[in-house]
Amino acid sequence: MLRIENLHAGYGGLTILHGVTMEVPAGKIVCIIGANGSGKSTIFKTIFGLVRAGTGSRISFNGHDLTNRRPNQIVREGISYVPQGRSIFRNLTVEENLLMGAYIRTDRKIQDDIGRIYEMFPVLRTRRKVAAAALSGGEQQMLVMGRALLLNPGLVLLDEPSLGLEPRFTALVFETIRAINRDGKAIFIIEQNARGALAIADYAYVLDLGQVRFEGTPQAILDNQEVQKLYLGG
């Protein structure tokens, strides 16, 4: 579904990514783990057109070349991006935030899909008329994930979805990611909670200083003693 080949990218003349190659098959969950500053978020920003890919890089989705396309074009190809920080429209209600996620849609099934989001996140239904700023951190994360799903994407990019959440909300977020995947969506996820991400992933990459250091099934990553020492706390 998604293929990244020989990706070079960075900021202000500084190269962060050095020839990264990764792929996300249709219907699978793939995670990236690695230390802070290894370039994980830069990969997602480059996929989504927020950072320019360097010469020789290629990003393709369902056979279409997306390299250096604009974010609005990438959204229309069927990719949703949930960045770090739970970006919400704080003064809008929960339901108004969800409607913002359907801004490119012209069909008549938007309300039906909002109903499905409420089934997936029942707390959002009970708080649908509440300003998003009044939600807890976990509830805000559910809101931004729900909003991303209103675009009916084939692939969802999730950057640190459990960041800053209480353990009970972290578990709920991972359960929700599995539910989204069972609904047919491919998931590409960056997580500092490496063990949590590996527990739900089908395949994993370990990024180090802008390069893929290790890759394999979650079990192979967990069994690798060097990975355990460097990235999983021994």
C-alpha positions as CSV (number, residue, x, y, z in Angstrom):
1,M,0.0,0.0,0.0
2,L,2.6,2.6,1.1
3,R,6.2,2.3,0.0
4,I,9.1,4.6,1.0
5,E,12.3,4.2,-0.9
6,N,15.7,5.8,-0.3
7,L,14.1,8.7,1.7
8,H,16.3,11.7,2.4
9,A,14.8,14.7,4.2
10,G,15.5,17.3,6.8
11,Y,15.2,20.9,7.8
12,G,17.1,24.1,7.0
13,G,19.9,22.4,5.2
14,L,20.3,19.7,7.9
15,T,19.6,16.2,6.6
16,I,17.7,14.1,9.2
17,L,16.8,11.0,7.2
18,H,19.5,9.1,5.3
19,G,18.2,6.7,2.7
20,V,15.2,5.2,4.7
21,T,13.2,2.4,3.0
22,M,10.0,1.1,4.6
23,E,6.6,-0.2,3.5
24,V,3.1,-0.7,5.0
25,P,1.1,-3.5,3.4
26,A,-2.7,-3.1,3.0
27,G,-4.6,-3.9,6.2
28,K,-1.5,-4.2,8.4
29,I,-0.2,-2.3,11.5
30,V,3.5,-1.2,11.1
31,C,5.3,0.6,13.9
32,I,8.5,2.7,14.1
33,I,10.4,2.8,17.3
34,G,13.6,4.6,18.2
35,A,15.1,7.2,20.4
36,N,14.0,10.8,20.5
37,G,15.7,12.7,17.6
38,S,16.1,9.6,15.4
39,G,13.9,11.1,12.7
40,K,10.6,9.2,13.3
41,S,8.3,12.2,13.0
42,T,10.2,13.5,10.0
43,I,9.2,10.4,8.1
44,F,5.5,11.1,8.6
45,K,5.9,14.8,7.9
46,T,7.6,14.0,4.6
47,I,5.0,11.4,3.6
48,F,2.3,14.0,4.3
49,G,4.1,16.8,2.3
50,L,5.0,19.0,5.3
51,V,8.7,18.4,4.7
52,R,10.3,18.1,1.3
53,A,11.9,14.8,0.2
54,G,15.4,15.0,-1.2
55,T,16.7,13.9,-4.6
56,G,16.4,10.2,-5.3
57,S,13.6,9.7,-2.7
58,R,10.3,8.1,-3.6
59,I,7.0,7.8,-1.7
60,S,4.2,5.8,-3.3
61,F,0.7,4.9,-2.2
62,N,-1.4,2.3,-4.0
63,G,1.0,2.7,-7.0
64,H,0.7,6.5,-7.1
65,D,3.8,8.6,-6.7
66,L,3.2,11.0,-3.8
67,T,6.7,12.4,-3.5
68,N,6.5,16.0,-2.6
69,R,2.8,16.3,-3.2
70,R,0.9,18.8,-1.1
71,P,-1.0,17.7,2.0
72,N,-4.4,18.4,0.5
73,Q,-3.5,16.1,-2.4
74,I,-2.3,13.4,-0.1
75,V,-5.5,13.5,2.0
76,R,-7.5,12.9,-1.2
77,E,-5.4,9.9,-2.0
78,G,-6.7,8.3,1.2
79,I,-4.1,9.0,3.9
80,S,-5.0,10.6,7.3
81,Y,-2.3,12.0,9.6
82,V,-2.7,12.4,13.4
83,P,0.3,14.4,14.6
84,Q,1.7,14.6,18.1
85,G,0.0,17.0,20.5
86,R,-3.7,16.2,20.0
87,S,-4.4,19.1,17.6
88,I,-8.0,20.1,18.2
89,F,-10.2,23.1,17.6
90,R,-10.5,24.0,21.3
91,N,-13.5,26.3,21.1
92,L,-15.5,24.1,18.8
93,T,-17.7,21.3,20.2
94,V,-16.8,17.6,19.9
95,E,-19.2,17.2,17.0
96,E,-18.0,20.3,15.2
97,N,-14.5,19.0,15.5
98,L,-15.6,15.7,13.9
99,L,-17.3,17.6,11.1
100,M,-14.1,19.4,10.4
101,G,-12.6,16.0,9.6
102,A,-15.0,15.6,6.7
103,Y,-14.2,18.9,5.1
104,I,-13.4,17.4,1.7
105,R,-16.4,15.1,1.5
106,T,-19.5,15.9,-0.5
107,D,-21.5,12.7,0.1
108,R,-24.5,12.3,2.3
109,K,-23.1,9.6,4.6
110,I,-21.2,12.0,6.9
111,Q,-23.7,11.8,9.8
112,D,-23.8,7.9,9.5
113,D,-20.0,7.9,9.8
114,I,-20.1,10.2,12.8
115,G,-22.5,7.7,14.3
116,R,-19.9,5.0,13.8
117,I,-17.2,7.1,15.5
118,Y,-19.6,7.5,18.5
119,E,-20.0,3.7,18.6
120,M,-16.2,3.4,18.6
121,F,-15.7,6.2,21.2
122,P,-18.9,6.2,23.3
123,V,-17.6,9.0,25.6
124,L,-17.6,11.3,22.6
125,R,-21.3,10.8,22.1
126,T,-22.0,11.8,25.6
127,R,-19.8,14.9,25.3
128,R,-20.7,15.8,21.7
129,K,-22.0,19.3,22.6
130,V,-19.0,20.0,24.9
131,A,-16.2,22.3,23.8
132,A,-13.1,20.2,22.9
133,A,-11.0,22.2,25.3
134,A,-12.9,20.7,28.2
135,L,-12.0,17.1,27.3
136,S,-9.4,15.1,29.2
137,G,-6.1,14.3,27.4
138,G,-7.3,10.8,26.6
139,E,-10.7,12.0,25.3
140,Q,-8.9,14.6,23.1
141,Q,-6.8,11.8,21.6
142,M,-10.0,9.8,20.8
143,L,-11.4,13.0,19.2
144,V,-8.4,13.5,16.9
145,M,-8.4,9.9,15.9
146,G,-12.1,9.9,15.2
147,R,-11.7,13.1,13.2
148,A,-9.0,11.5,11.0
149,L,-11.3,8.5,10.3
150,L,-14.1,10.9,9.0
151,L,-11.9,11.1,5.8
152,N,-12.5,7.4,5.2
153,P,-8.7,6.8,4.8
154,G,-7.1,3.6,3.6
155,L,-4.0,4.4,5.8
156,V,-3.8,6.3,9.1
157,L,-0.5,7.8,10.3
158,L,-0.4,8.0,14.1
159,D,2.5,9.9,15.7
160,E,2.8,9.1,19.4
161,P,-0.9,8.5,20.1
162,S,-0.2,7.5,23.7
163,L,2.1,10.5,24.5
164,G,1.3,12.0,27.9
165,L,-1.7,9.7,28.7
166,E,-2.6,8.0,31.9
167,P,-2.1,4.2,31.7
168,R,-5.8,3.5,31.5
169,F,-6.1,5.8,28.5
170,T,-3.0,4.3,26.9
171,A,-4.5,0.9,27.0
172,L,-7.7,2.2,25.5
173,V,-5.8,4.0,22.7
174,F,-4.0,0.7,21.7
175,E,-7.3,-1.2,21.8
176,T,-8.9,1.5,19.6
177,I,-6.0,1.2,17.1
178,R,-6.7,-2.5,16.8
179,A,-10.4,-1.8,16.3
180,I,-9.6,0.7,13.5
181,N,-7.3,-1.9,11.9
182,R,-10.0,-4.6,12.1
183,D,-12.2,-2.1,10.2
184,G,-9.8,-2.5,7.2
185,K,-7.5,0.5,7.8
186,A,-3.8,0.1,7.5
187,I,-2.0,1.8,10.4
188,F,1.5,3.3,10.5
189,I,2.4,4.2,14.0
190,I,5.3,6.0,15.8
191,E,5.5,5.2,19.5
192,Q,7.8,5.8,22.5
193,N,5.8,3.1,24.2
194,A,7.7,0.5,22.2
195,R,6.4,-2.5,23.9
196,G,2.8,-1.3,23.6
197,A,3.3,-0.7,19.9
198,L,5.0,-4.0,19.3
199,A,2.2,-5.8,21.0
200,I,-0.3,-4.7,18.3
201,A,2.0,-4.4,15.2
202,D,2.4,-6.9,12.4
203,Y,5.9,-5.5,11.5
204,A,8.3,-3.1,13.0
205,Y,11.2,-0.8,12.2
206,V,13.9,0.5,14.6
207,L,15.2,3.9,13.5
208,D,18.5,5.2,14.7
209,L,20.1,8.6,13.6
210,G,17.9,8.7,10.5
211,Q,18.5,5.2,9.3
212,V,16.8,1.8,9.7
213,R,18.9,0.0,12.2
214,F,16.7,-3.1,12.6
215,E,13.4,-4.4,11.1
216,G,11.3,-7.5,11.4
217,T,8.3,-9.0,13.1
218,P,7.6,-7.7,16.6
219,Q,8.8,-11.0,18.2
220,A,12.1,-10.8,16.3
221,I,12.6,-7.2,17.5
222,L,11.7,-8.2,21.1
223,D,14.2,-11.2,20.9
224,N,17.0,-9.0,19.6
225,Q,19.4,-8.4,22.5
226,E,20.8,-5.2,21.1
227,V,17.3,-3.8,20.6
228,Q,16.4,-4.8,24.1
229,K,19.5,-3.0,25.5
230,L,19.2,0.2,23.5
231,Y,15.5,0.7,23.0
232,L,13.5,-1.6,25.3
233,G,15.2,-1.0,28.7
234,G,17.2,-4.2,28.8
